Each structure stands twice: as C-alpha cells, then as structure tokens.
C-alpha cells in the first residue's frame, strides 16, 4: 500500500475584484476539502480551532489550534482533522485560508530592501513552514483584521500577516 493518497491538482477560483483569496474553512469545508493536493498559489493557513495530522511535502506531523502554516506554490499537502467525526461543539474545526499567486509580488517589488523578510519567507515556504502559536490572541487579531478588511486595507493587512510570519524566530521548515 502506498503511504500517501493520490495527489490531485486543485483549482483555486479567485473572487472577482480581489487580488488574493481569503476564506474560512469551517466544519463543512474541512469535510469536503481533505484530499492530498497541490496548486500554484501560495497558501497561508491559520488553524483557529481543531487539531489533527498534516502531510506537507514529505513531512507528516500533528497540528493544533492556533498553528499557522505557509505553503509554497505547488507544494503537496493535506490536513486531516481528528475532530471532524465528533458532532459536538468541542470538536468543531475552523481555519482561515489565504491563497495568492507568486506573481502577486513581482520580482521588482521583492527586490526592494524593505521586502527582504517577505522575499525570504516566500522562498522558505517552498519547503512548507509551520509556526507554533506563541501569541494566539495576536495571531487571531491579525487574521480577523485581514478577513474583515476590504480594498487597500486588505493588502495592508496581508502585509502585516506576512511581516509577523517573517519576523517570527520559531518558524519550522517542514520538507
């Protein structure tokens, strides 16, 4: 038996009028999007509630509430929640998921000295990054602000999330 499930290409449908996609994966989405897959978009996942096992590249390990992941373009991954089989409030699972194409930051823009942290973060994300929640309230606020914002504020809040992730000394490369 092969240790990994069949790998599928996932099509991420952008939302009209937005340069990146941000969605909430609740219990329903978790149950319907649990295949071993890849896509050209860079993905950032904030586990708001729930726990389980992830496969990212060749890494298999546990995740828990408030963990954050950043996955590079075309990096195969799968998240399996331990809690989705139980139907009670304590087992509810929920995550914020951000998708953006690598071209969102063009090469010239990333060449600016102020973008060094973001450029390094994007490069490292090709191996997958796990960030254990050292400051869960701050993590939650950054992602909530991003989720609730529109227009230019949405871009600014995405930069704040990326700056937070890039400055974190606890980033663990996965693959």
C-alpha positions, 0 to 999 in steps of 0.5 A: 500500500502506498503511504500517501493518497493520490495527489490531485491538482486543485483549482483555486477560483479567485473572487472577482475584484480581489487580488488574493483569496481569503476564506474560512474553512469551517466544519463543512469545508474541512469535510469536503476539502481533505484530499492530498493536493497541490496548486500554484498559489501560495497558501497561508493557513491559520488553524483557529480551532481543531487539531489533527495530522498534516502531510506537507511535502514529505513531512507528516506531523500533528497540528493544533489550534492556533498553528499557522502554516505557509505553503509554497506554490505547488507544494503537496499537502493535506490536513486531516482533522481528528475532530471532524467525526465528533458532532459536538461543539468541542470538536468543531474545526475552523481555519482561515485560508489565504491563497495568492499567486507568486506573481502577486509580488513581482520580482521588482517589488521583492527586490526592494530592501524593505521586502527582504523578510517577505522575499525570504519567507516566500522562498522558505515556504517552498519547503512548507513552514509551520509556526507554533502559536506563541501569541494566539490572541495576536495571531487571531487579531491579525487574521480577523483584521485581514478577513474583515478588511476590504480594498487597500486595507486588505493588502495592508493587512496581508502585509502585516500577516506576512511581516509577523510570519517573517519576523517570527524566530520559531518558524519550522521548515517542514520538507 
